[in-house]
Amino acid sequence: MPRIVDHAARRATVHEALWRVIGRVGLENASTREIAREAGLSLGALNHYFANKDEPAHLRS
């Protein structure tokens, strides 16, 4: 059975992790792998929230 995910809560978790990583290593050195690790997610799970490495998914529509 598929896991039920609260996407709003997951986006908030990713957002908070993103800012912690940027604060620690800087914007230019922040990687999706490091953000996923900080958020406690797999890289594949994190990628569902981004259209690509330059555009967060919530900005697509």
C-alpha positions in Angstrom: 0.0 0.0 0.0 1.4 3.5 -0.9 2.6 5.6 1.9 0.4 8.6 2.6 2.4 11.8 2.7 1.4 15.3 3.9 2.9 17.3 1.1 2.5 20.6 2.8 4.4 19.4 5.8 7.0 17.7 3.6 7.5 21.0 1.6 8.0 22.8 4.9 10.6 20.3 6.0 12.4 20.7 2.7 12.3 24.4 2.9 13.7 24.5 6.5 16.4 22.0 5.5 17.3 24.1 2.5 17.9 27.2 4.6 19.9 25.3 7.2 22.2 23.9 4.4 22.5 27.3 2.8 23.4 28.9 6.1 26.0 26.2 6.7 27.7 25.9 3.3 26.4 28.9 1.3 24.1 29.1 -1.7 26.7 28.2 -4.3 27.8 25.0 -2.4 24.3 23.8 -1.4 23.6 20.5 -3.1 20.3 18.5 -3.5 22.1 15.6 -1.9 23.0 17.6 1.2 19.5 19.1 1.4 17.9 15.6 1.2 20.2 14.4 4.0 19.4 17.4 6.1 15.7 16.8 5.6 15.9 13.1 6.4 14.7 12.2 2.9 16.1 10.1 0.0 17.4 12.0 -3.0 14.5 10.5 -5.0 11.9 11.7 -2.5 13.4 15.2 -2.5 13.4 15.4 -6.3 9.6 15.1 -6.4 9.4 18.7 -5.0 11.6 20.2 -7.7 11.0 20.6 -11.5 14.7 20.6 -11.9 17.8 21.8 -10.0 16.9 25.5 -10.7 13.2 25.6 -10.2 11.2 24.4 -7.2 8.1 22.5 -8.2 5.6 24.9 -6.6 6.7 27.6 -9.1 5.8 25.5 -12.1 2.1 26.3 -12.1 
